[in-house]
Amino acid sequence: MNESKAFYDKDCGAAIGHFAGFLNPDQFKAIAEELHVIRRNYSSKKQLNNIEQMRVLTADVQKWLNDVWFPKAKLGGLKYFAFVVPKDVFGKMSMENANKDNSVTSGIEIQYFQSETEAKAWLKSK
């Protein structure tokens, strides 16, 4: 995986987001918003973000995720959210900061995995 993109995986019934490298806020937000559209178009309650090759998120993107993205995801019916965790320690810290309170406040079940195969298997079971 060396490019960032969003698509639907019919096998596990989830919107999939691949995030790689350093993304500026506009690039990140565009992919994140596209995932809302994909979930809506396929009536999916599941999403997988593969962020294993992503680097750090800026503080403003983390705030946007908490204040805008997660509330919109909840309203859109997202129930199951899988993450393939970053290998980069700073990327992992960014992910944890962005997600720390959202599973409790949003009611979205969030799980973390070491591989996309494991994440898809969990989503398929939901």
DSSP file with accessible surface (Angstrom, degrees, kcal/mol):
  #  RESIDUE AA STRUCTURE BP1 BP2  ACC     N-H-->O    O-->H-N    N-H-->O    O-->H-N    TCO  KAPPA ALPHA  PHI   PSI    X-CA   Y-CA   Z-CA
    1    1 A M              0   0   67      0, 0.0     3,-0.1     0, 0.0    18,-0.0   0.000 360.0 360.0 360.0 114.6    0.0    0.0    0.0
    2    2 A N        +     0   0  138     18,-0.1     2,-0.3     1,-0.0    18,-0.1   0.283 360.0  61.4-132.3  11.4    1.7    3.2   -1.1
    3    3 A E  S    S-     0   0  110     16,-0.0     2,-0.4    18,-0.0    18,-0.1  -0.962  75.5-120.2-136.4 155.5   -1.2    5.5   -2.0
    4    4 A S        +     0   0   33     -2,-0.3     2,-0.3    16,-0.2    15,-0.2  -0.790  48.1 139.1 -94.7 136.9   -4.1    6.9   -0.1
    5    5 A K  E     -A   18   0A  85     13,-2.0    13,-3.2    -2,-0.4     2,-0.4  -0.981  40.1-131.2-165.5 167.7   -7.6    6.0   -1.3
    6    6 A A  E     +A   17   0A  13     -2,-0.3     2,-0.3    11,-0.2    11,-0.2  -0.989  34.3 146.3-131.1 141.0  -11.2    5.1   -0.3
    7    7 A F  E     -A   16   0A  63      9,-2.3     9,-3.6    -2,-0.4     2,-0.4  -0.959  43.1-100.0-161.0 172.7  -13.3    2.2   -1.7
    8    8 A Y  E     -A   15   0A  60     -2,-0.3     2,-0.6     7,-0.2     7,-0.2  -0.877  20.7-156.4-106.3 136.3  -15.9   -0.4   -0.8
    9    9 A D  E  >> -A   14   0A  26      5,-2.7     5,-1.5    -2,-0.4     4,-1.2  -0.934   4.2-169.7-111.6 107.4  -15.1   -4.0   -0.1
   10   10 A K  T  45S+     0   0  184     -2,-0.6    -1,-0.1     1,-0.2     5,-0.0   0.780  80.1  66.8 -70.9 -24.6  -18.1   -6.2   -0.7
   11   11 A D  T  45S+     0   0  102      1,-0.2    -1,-0.2     3,-0.1    -2,-0.0   0.923 118.9  21.1 -62.9 -43.7  -16.6   -9.3    0.9
   12   12 A C  T  45S-     0   0    2     -3,-0.3    -1,-0.2     2,-0.2    -2,-0.2   0.456 105.0-125.1-103.7  -1.8  -16.6   -7.7    4.4
   13   13 A G  T  <5 +     0   0   14     -4,-1.2    33,-0.4     1,-0.2     2,-0.3   0.840  65.6 125.6  67.4  36.0  -19.3   -5.1    3.6
   14   14 A A  E   < -A    9   0A   0     -5,-1.5    -5,-2.7    31,-0.1     2,-0.4  -0.923  66.4-116.3-131.5 151.5  -17.2   -2.1    4.6
   15   15 A A  E     -Ab   8  47A   0     31,-2.1    33,-2.7    -2,-0.3     2,-0.5  -0.691  38.5-152.8 -76.3 133.9  -15.9    1.2    3.4
   16   16 A I  E     -Ab   7  48A   0     -9,-3.6    -9,-2.3    -2,-0.4     2,-0.5  -0.957  12.3-168.7-118.1 130.5  -12.1    0.9    3.3
   17   17 A G  E     -Ab   6  49A   0     31,-3.0    33,-3.3    -2,-0.5     2,-0.6  -0.977   4.0-163.6-117.9 125.1   -9.7    3.8    3.7
   18   18 A H  E     -Ab   5  50A  17    -13,-3.2   -13,-2.0    -2,-0.5     2,-0.5  -0.958   9.9-176.0-104.9 122.4   -6.0    3.5    3.0
   19   19 A F  E     +     0   0A   0     31,-2.5    34,-0.6    -2,-0.6     2,-0.4  -0.984   7.3 176.3-121.4 122.1   -4.0    6.3    4.4
   20   20 A A  E     - b   0  53A  14     -2,-0.5    34,-0.3    33,-0.1   -16,-0.2  -0.976  41.0 -18.5-132.8 141.9   -0.3    6.4    3.6
   21   21 A G  E    S- b   0  54A  27     32,-3.0    34,-2.3    -2,-0.4     2,-0.7  -0.196 106.9 -22.3  71.8-158.5    2.6    8.8    4.4
   22   22 A F        -     0   0  149     32,-0.2     2,-0.5    35,-0.0    35,-0.1  -0.810  66.1-169.5 -90.0 117.0    2.2   12.4    5.4
   23   23 A L        -     0   0   31     -2,-0.7    -2,-0.1    33,-0.3    -4,-0.0  -0.913  19.0-129.8-107.5 133.9   -1.2   13.7    4.3
   24   24 A N     >  -     0   0   76     -2,-0.5     4,-2.5     1,-0.1     3,-0.3  -0.361  36.3 -99.9 -72.8 163.2   -1.9   17.4    4.5
   25   25 A P  H  > S+     0   0   35      0, 0.0     4,-2.8     0, 0.0     5,-0.2   0.879 122.7  51.3 -54.4 -40.8   -5.3   18.2    6.2
   26   26 A D  H  > S+     0   0  126      2,-0.2     4,-2.1     1,-0.2     5,-0.2   0.902 110.9  48.0 -64.8 -40.4   -7.2   18.7    3.0
   27   27 A Q  H  > S+     0   0   93     -3,-0.3     4,-1.8     2,-0.2     5,-0.2   0.935 114.3  46.2 -64.1 -46.6   -6.0   15.3    1.6
   28   28 A F  H  X S+     0   0    9     -4,-2.5     4,-2.5     1,-0.2    -2,-0.2   0.945 113.6  48.2 -61.7 -48.5   -6.9   13.5    4.8
   29   29 A K  H  X S+     0   0   56     -4,-2.8     4,-2.9    -5,-0.2     5,-0.2   0.871 107.2  56.7 -63.3 -36.2  -10.3   15.1    5.1
   30   30 A A  H  X S+     0   0   59     -4,-2.1     4,-2.1    -5,-0.2    -1,-0.2   0.931 111.3  42.3 -62.3 -44.4  -11.1   14.4    1.5
   31   31 A I  H  X S+     0   0   18     -4,-1.8     4,-1.8     2,-0.2    -2,-0.2   0.934 114.4  51.5 -68.1 -42.9  -10.6   10.7    1.9
   32   32 A A  H  X S+     0   0    3     -4,-2.5     4,-1.1     1,-0.2    -2,-0.2   0.908 111.9  46.5 -61.5 -41.4  -12.4   10.7    5.3
   33   33 A E  H  X S+     0   0   52     -4,-2.9     4,-1.6     1,-0.2     3,-0.3   0.882 107.4  57.2 -68.8 -37.1  -15.4   12.4    3.8
   34   34 A E  H  X S+     0   0   93     -4,-2.1     4,-2.6    -5,-0.2    -1,-0.2   0.871 100.3  59.2 -61.5 -33.3  -15.4   10.1    0.8
   35   35 A L  H  X S+     0   0    0     -4,-1.8     4,-2.5     1,-0.2    -1,-0.2   0.879 101.4  53.7 -65.4 -35.4  -15.7    7.2    3.3
   36   36 A H  H  X S+     0   0    9     -4,-1.1     4,-2.4    -3,-0.3    -1,-0.2   0.931 110.0  48.1 -59.6 -45.7  -19.0    8.7    4.6
   37   37 A V  H  X S+     0   0   56     -4,-1.6     4,-3.0     2,-0.2    -2,-0.2   0.923 111.2  49.9 -62.7 -43.9  -20.3    8.7    1.0
   38   38 A I  H  X S+     0   0   16     -4,-2.6     4,-1.8     1,-0.2     6,-0.2   0.938 111.0  48.5 -62.5 -46.9  -19.2    5.1    0.4
   39   39 A R  H  <>S+     0   0    4     -4,-2.5     5,-2.5     1,-0.2     4,-0.4   0.922 114.2  46.8 -59.9 -42.6  -20.9    3.9    3.6
   40   40 A R  H ><5S+     0   0  158     -4,-2.4     3,-1.2     1,-0.2    -2,-0.2   0.940 110.6  51.6 -64.7 -46.2  -24.1    5.8    2.7
   41   41 A N  H 3<5S+     0   0  110     -4,-3.0    -1,-0.2     1,-0.3    -2,-0.2   0.802 119.7  35.4 -62.2 -30.5  -24.1    4.5   -0.9
   42   42 A Y  T 3<5S-     0   0  128     -4,-1.8    -1,-0.3    -5,-0.2    -2,-0.2   0.270 105.9-123.2-105.9   8.6  -23.7    0.9    0.2
   43   43 A S  T < 5 +     0   0  110     -3,-1.2     2,-0.3    -4,-0.4    -3,-0.2   0.894  55.8 163.6  49.1  45.6  -25.9    1.2    3.4
   44   44 A S      < -     0   0    9     -5,-2.5    -1,-0.2    -6,-0.2   -30,-0.1  -0.750  39.5-169.5 -99.1 143.1  -22.9    0.0    5.4
   45   45 A K        +     0   0  117     -2,-0.3    34,-2.9   -32,-0.3    35,-2.4   0.141  68.2  83.2-106.5  12.8  -22.4    0.2    9.1
   46   46 A K  E     + c   0  80A  34    -33,-0.4   -31,-2.1    33,-0.2     2,-0.3  -0.935  49.1 175.2-127.1 145.8  -18.7   -0.8    8.9
   47   47 A Q  E     -bc  15  81A   0     33,-2.2    35,-2.8    -2,-0.4     2,-0.4  -0.997  12.1-162.0-146.9 145.7  -15.4    0.9    8.1
   48   48 A L  E     -bc  16  82A   0    -33,-2.7   -31,-3.0    -2,-0.3     2,-0.6  -0.998   4.5-165.3-126.2 126.4  -11.8   -0.1    8.0
   49   49 A N  E     -bc  17  83A  12     33,-2.7    35,-2.2    -2,-0.4     2,-0.9  -0.965   5.5-160.3-110.5 114.8   -9.0    2.4    8.1
   50   50 A N  E     +bc  18  84A   4    -33,-3.3   -31,-2.5    -2,-0.6     3,-0.2  -0.855  28.3 154.5 -92.6 104.8   -5.6    1.0    7.1
   51   51 A I  E >   +     0   0A   4     33,-1.9     3,-1.5    -2,-0.9    -1,-0.1   0.059  27.1 120.3-119.1  24.3   -3.3    3.6    8.6
   52   52 A E  E 3  S+     0   0A  37      1,-0.3    35,-2.2    34,-0.2    36,-0.6   0.782  84.9  37.2 -64.5 -24.1   -0.2    1.3    9.0
   53   53 A Q  E 3  S+b   20   0A  76    -34,-0.6   -32,-3.0    33,-0.2    -1,-0.3   0.292  94.0 112.4-109.2  11.7    1.9    3.5    6.7
   54   54 A M  E <   -b   21   0A   4     -3,-1.5    34,-0.3   -34,-0.3   -32,-0.2  -0.560  54.2-146.7 -84.5 148.2    0.4    6.8    7.8
   55   55 A R        -     0   0   88    -34,-2.3   -32,-0.1     1,-0.2    -1,-0.1  -0.272  47.0 -39.1 -97.9-168.5    2.5    9.4    9.6
   56   56 A V        -     0   0   69     -2,-0.1     2,-0.4     1,-0.1   -33,-0.3  -0.089  52.2-134.4 -59.6 143.4    1.4   11.9   12.3
   57   57 A L        -     0   0   15     33,-0.3    -1,-0.1    34,-0.1   -33,-0.1  -0.822  26.3-114.0 -93.9 143.0   -1.9   13.7   12.1
   58   58 A T     >  -     0   0   59     -2,-0.4     4,-2.3     1,-0.1     3,-0.3  -0.318  25.4-112.4 -71.6 158.5   -1.9   17.4   12.8
   59   59 A A  H  > S+     0   0   79      1,-0.2     4,-2.5     2,-0.2     5,-0.2   0.872 117.7  55.4 -60.2 -36.8   -3.7   18.7   15.9
   60   60 A D  H  > S+     0   0   86      1,-0.2     4,-2.3     2,-0.2    -1,-0.2   0.879 107.7  48.6 -68.4 -33.1   -6.3   20.5   13.7
   61   61 A V  H  > S+     0   0    2     -3,-0.3     4,-2.7     2,-0.2    -2,-0.2   0.921 110.3  51.3 -70.2 -40.8   -7.1   17.2   11.9
   62   62 A Q  H  X S+     0   0   33     -4,-2.3     4,-2.0     2,-0.2    -2,-0.2   0.927 111.7  47.3 -60.2 -42.7   -7.4   15.4   15.2
   63   63 A K  H  X S+     0   0  128     -4,-2.5     4,-3.1     2,-0.2     5,-0.3   0.923 110.8  51.8 -64.0 -43.5   -9.8   18.1   16.5
   64   64 A W  H  X>S+     0   0   34     -4,-2.3     4,-2.9     1,-0.2     5,-2.0   0.913 107.9  52.6 -60.2 -41.4  -11.8   17.9   13.2
   65   65 A L  I  <>S+     0   0   13     -4,-2.7     5,-3.0     3,-0.2    -1,-0.2   0.937 115.5  40.4 -59.1 -46.5  -12.1   14.1   13.6
   66   66 A N  I  <5S+     0   0   51     -4,-2.0    -2,-0.2    -5,-0.2    -1,-0.2   0.900 125.0  34.7 -69.3 -42.9  -13.5   14.5   17.1
   67   67 A D  I  <5S+     0   0   87     -4,-3.1    -2,-0.2    -5,-0.2    -3,-0.2   0.767 136.5   9.3 -87.2 -28.2  -15.8   17.5   16.5
   68   68 A V  I  X5S+     0   0   65     -4,-2.9     4,-1.9    -5,-0.3    -3,-0.2   0.756 122.5  47.4-118.8 -55.6  -17.0   16.8   12.9
   69   69 A W  I  ><S+     0   0    4     -5,-2.0     4,-2.7     2,-0.2     5,-0.2   0.945 112.2  44.8 -66.0 -52.9  -16.1   13.4   11.5
   70   70 A F  H  ><S+     0   0    3     -5,-3.0     4,-2.7    -6,-0.2     5,-0.2   0.929 113.6  49.6 -62.7 -44.2  -17.1   11.1   14.4
   71   71 A P  H  > S+     0   0   60      0, 0.0     4,-2.4     0, 0.0    -1,-0.2   0.925 113.5  47.6 -59.1 -39.3  -20.5   12.8   15.0
   72   72 A K  H  X S+     0   0   91     -4,-1.9     4,-1.9     2,-0.2    -2,-0.2   0.899 110.8  51.9 -66.2 -38.6  -21.2   12.6   11.3
   73   73 A A  H  <>S+     0   0    0     -4,-2.7     5,-2.5     2,-0.2     4,-0.2   0.911 109.4  49.6 -64.0 -42.1  -20.2    9.0   11.3
   74   74 A K  H ><5S+     0   0  116     -4,-2.7     3,-1.7     1,-0.2    -2,-0.2   0.943 111.4  48.2 -62.5 -46.4  -22.5    8.2   14.2
   75   75 A L  H 3<5S+     0   0  158     -4,-2.4    -1,-0.2     1,-0.3    -2,-0.2   0.837 108.5  56.3 -61.6 -32.1  -25.4   10.0   12.4
   76   76 A G  T 3<5S-     0   0   51     -4,-1.9    -1,-0.3    -5,-0.2    -2,-0.2   0.422 123.1-104.4 -81.2  -0.6  -24.6    8.0    9.3
   77   77 A G  T < 5 +     0   0   19     -3,-1.7    -3,-0.2     1,-0.2     2,-0.2   0.574  57.4 165.3  94.1   9.5  -25.0    4.7   11.1
   78   78 A L      < +     0   0    3     -5,-2.5    -1,-0.2     1,-0.2   -32,-0.2  -0.432   3.9 157.8 -62.8 126.5  -21.3    3.7   11.6
   79   79 A K        +     0   0   99    -34,-2.9    30,-2.7     1,-0.3     2,-0.5   0.642  58.3  43.7-118.4 -33.5  -21.3    0.9   14.2
   80   80 A Y  E     +cd  46 109A  68    -35,-2.4   -33,-2.2    28,-0.2     2,-0.5  -0.979  59.5 179.0-128.3 122.5  -18.1   -1.1   13.6
   81   81 A F  E     -cd  47 110A   2     28,-3.1    30,-2.2    -2,-0.5     2,-0.4  -0.967   5.3-170.4-131.1 113.0  -14.7    0.6   12.9
   82   82 A A  E     -cd  48 111A   0    -35,-2.8   -33,-2.7    -2,-0.5     2,-0.4  -0.842   3.2-163.6-104.1 142.0  -11.5   -1.4   12.4
   83   83 A F  E     -cd  49 112A   8     28,-2.1    30,-2.9    -2,-0.4     2,-0.7  -0.988  16.9-148.8-124.4 134.6   -8.0    0.1   12.3
   84   84 A V  E     -cd  50 113A   0    -35,-2.2   -33,-1.9    -2,-0.4    30,-0.2  -0.928  41.4-124.8 -93.9 117.1   -4.8   -1.5   11.0
   85   85 A V        -     0   0    9     28,-2.5     7,-0.1    -2,-0.7   -33,-0.1  -0.303  18.6-104.2 -75.0 148.8   -2.4    0.3   13.3
   86   86 A P        -     0   0    5      0, 0.0   -34,-0.2     0, 0.0   -33,-0.2  -0.331  11.3-148.8 -67.0 147.2    0.6    2.3   12.2
   87   87 A K  S    S+     0   0  150    -35,-2.2     2,-0.3   -36,-0.1   -34,-0.1   0.788  80.3  87.3 -81.0 -30.1    4.1    0.9   12.4
   88   88 A D  S  > S-     0   0   43    -36,-0.6     4,-2.5   -34,-0.3     5,-0.2  -0.536  78.0-140.9 -72.6 127.1    5.4    4.4   13.0
   89   89 A V  H  > S+     0   0   87     -2,-0.3     4,-2.1     1,-0.2    -1,-0.1   0.871 102.0  49.4 -60.0 -36.7    5.3    5.3   16.7
   90   90 A F  H  > S+     0   0  126      2,-0.2     4,-2.2     1,-0.2   -33,-0.3   0.894 110.6  50.1 -72.2 -36.8    4.2    8.9   16.0
   91   91 A G  H  > S+     0   0    0      2,-0.2     4,-2.3     1,-0.2    -2,-0.2   0.901 110.0  51.4 -64.4 -39.6    1.5    7.7   13.7
   92   92 A K  H  X S+     0   0   84     -4,-2.5     4,-2.5     1,-0.2    -2,-0.2   0.918 109.4  49.6 -64.1 -42.0    0.3    5.3   16.3
   93   93 A M  H  X S+     0   0   92     -4,-2.1     4,-2.5     1,-0.2    -1,-0.2   0.907 110.0  51.5 -63.7 -40.0    0.2    8.1   18.9
   94   94 A S  H  X S+     0   0    4     -4,-2.2     4,-2.4     2,-0.2    -2,-0.2   0.921 110.2  49.1 -61.6 -44.2   -1.8   10.3   16.5
   95   95 A M  H  X S+     0   0    6     -4,-2.3     4,-1.9     2,-0.2    -2,-0.2   0.939 111.4  48.8 -61.3 -46.2   -4.3    7.5   16.0
   96   96 A E  H  X S+     0   0   91     -4,-2.5     4,-1.4     1,-0.2    -1,-0.2   0.906 112.3  48.6 -62.9 -41.3   -4.7    6.9   19.7
   97   97 A N  H  < S+     0   0   70     -4,-2.5     4,-0.3     1,-0.2    -1,-0.2   0.895 112.2  48.8 -64.4 -40.6   -5.2   10.6   20.4
   98   98 A A  H  < S+     0   0    1     -4,-2.4    -1,-0.2     1,-0.2    -2,-0.2   0.826 122.6  32.4 -69.3 -30.1   -7.8   10.9   17.6
   99   99 A N  H >X S+     0   0    6     -4,-1.9     3,-0.8    -5,-0.2     4,-0.8   0.522  84.5 108.7-104.1  -5.7   -9.8    7.9   18.7
  100  100 A K  T 3< S+     0   0  132     -4,-1.4     4,-0.2     1,-0.3    -1,-0.1   0.784  94.2  17.5 -52.4 -41.9   -9.3    7.9   22.5
  101  101 A D  T 3> S+     0   0   96     -4,-0.3     4,-2.5    -3,-0.2     3,-0.3   0.524 103.3  88.6-106.2  -5.5  -12.8    9.0   23.6
  102  102 A N  H <> S+     0   0    8     -3,-0.8     4,-2.3     1,-0.2     6,-0.7   0.803  80.3  56.7 -73.8 -29.1  -14.8    8.2   20.5
  103  103 A S  H  X S+     0   0   52     -4,-0.8     4,-0.7     2,-0.2    -1,-0.2   0.890 116.1  39.5 -68.7 -31.6  -15.8    4.6   21.1
  104  104 A V  H  4 S+     0   0  122     -3,-0.3    -2,-0.2    -4,-0.2    -1,-0.2   0.950 122.9  37.9 -78.6 -49.9  -17.4    5.7   24.4
  105  105 A T  H  < S+     0   0   94     -4,-2.5    -3,-0.2     1,-0.2    -2,-0.2   0.814 124.6  38.3 -75.9 -29.0  -19.0    9.0   23.3
  106  106 A S  H  < S-     0   0    8     -4,-2.3    -1,-0.2    -5,-0.3    -3,-0.2   0.640  96.5-129.6 -96.9 -17.4  -20.1    7.9   19.8
  107  107 A G     <  +     0   0   57     -4,-0.7     2,-0.5    -5,-0.4    -4,-0.2   0.631  60.8 140.0  76.1  12.2  -21.2    4.3   20.6
  108  108 A I        -     0   0    2     -6,-0.7     2,-0.6   -28,-0.1    -1,-0.3  -0.769  55.2-128.0 -90.1 128.8  -19.0    3.1   17.7
  109  109 A E  E     -d   80   0A  72    -30,-2.7   -28,-3.1    -2,-0.5     2,-0.5  -0.684  29.6-167.6 -78.8 118.7  -17.2   -0.2   18.4
  110  110 A I  E     +d   81   0A  17     -2,-0.6     2,-0.3   -30,-0.2   -28,-0.2  -0.929   8.6 178.5-113.5 129.2  -13.5    0.4   17.6
  111  111 A Q  E     -d   82   0A  77    -30,-2.2   -28,-2.1    -2,-0.5     2,-0.4  -0.958  17.1-141.2-129.3 150.7  -11.0   -2.4   17.3
  112  112 A Y  E     -d   83   0A  97     -2,-0.3     2,-0.3   -30,-0.2   -28,-0.2  -0.903  20.2-178.8-116.7 139.3   -7.3   -2.4   16.4
  113  113 A F  E     -d   84   0A  33    -30,-2.9   -28,-2.5    -2,-0.4     3,-0.1  -0.921  33.8-138.4-136.2 159.4   -5.5   -4.9   14.3
  114  114 A Q  S    S+     0   0  122     -2,-0.3     2,-0.3   -30,-0.2   -30,-0.1   0.614  90.4  30.6 -89.9 -16.9   -2.0   -5.7   13.0
  115  115 A S  S  > S-     0   0   38    -32,-0.1     4,-1.9     1,-0.1     5,-0.1  -0.978  72.1-125.5-142.1 156.7   -3.1   -6.7    9.5
  116  116 A E  H  > S+     0   0   37     -2,-0.3     4,-2.9     1,-0.2     5,-0.2   0.852 111.1  60.2 -68.2 -32.9   -5.9   -5.8    7.1
  117  117 A T  H  > S+     0   0  116      1,-0.2     4,-2.0     2,-0.2    -1,-0.2   0.931 107.3  44.8 -60.3 -45.3   -6.8   -9.5    6.9
  118  118 A E  H  > S+     0   0   97      2,-0.2     4,-2.1     1,-0.2    -1,-0.2   0.913 113.6  50.5 -64.9 -42.3   -7.5   -9.7   10.6
  119  119 A A  H  X S+     0   0    0     -4,-1.9     4,-2.3     1,-0.2    -2,-0.2   0.922 111.0  47.9 -63.5 -43.8   -9.5   -6.4   10.5
  120  120 A K  H  X S+     0   0   48     -4,-2.9     4,-2.6     1,-0.2    -1,-0.2   0.886 108.6  54.7 -65.8 -37.3  -11.6   -7.6    7.6
  121  121 A A  H  X S+     0   0   59     -4,-2.0     4,-1.4    -5,-0.2    -1,-0.2   0.920 109.5  47.7 -62.5 -41.9  -12.3  -10.9    9.3
  122  122 A W  H  < S+     0   0   36     -4,-2.1     3,-0.4     1,-0.2     4,-0.4   0.943 113.0  47.7 -64.1 -46.2  -13.6   -9.1   12.4
  123  123 A L  H >< S+     0   0    0     -4,-2.3     3,-1.5     1,-0.2    -2,-0.2   0.890 107.6  56.1 -62.6 -38.7  -15.8   -6.8   10.2
  124  124 A K  H 3< S+     0   0  115     -4,-2.6    -1,-0.2     1,-0.3    -2,-0.2   0.833 102.4  57.0 -62.2 -30.9  -17.1   -9.8    8.3
  125  125 A S  T 3<        0   0   86     -4,-1.4    -1,-0.3    -3,-0.4    -2,-0.2   0.575 360.0 360.0 -77.7  -7.2  -18.2  -11.3   11.6
  126  126 A K    <         0   0   93     -3,-1.5   -80,-0.0    -4,-0.4   -46,-0.0  -0.596 360.0 360.0 -97.3 360.0  -20.4   -8.2   12.4
